[in-house]
């Protein structure tokens, strides 16, 4: 990837846990499956984070990539 962006659509927090709904866009630095350099991939995902003493101790992601 030559660049990536993340846009948080929703966030929920409860105690030491946070749930995020995120849109991701990555710009290709090299061709990938017929997409040229500079083309983009997009995904929508949920990330669940657990914190302890201000640090992330566990992260789970569930990704859904848009069709190529």
C-alpha positions, 0 to 999 in steps of 0.5 A: 500500500502506498497509503491507507485511510481509516474512517470510524463510523461508530464507536461504543465503549463499556468499561475496558472494552471498545467496539468500532465500526470502521471503513478502510481504503488502501491505495495500491503501490503495486498491481493486485489482481488486475487493479493497477498501481494507484487503484484502491481496495475498500473494506468495512470492518468491526474491531473489538478492543480490550484495555488494561492500564491504558494499553490494548491487551486484546484486539479482534477484527471482522473484515468485509472487503468489497468485491474486486 
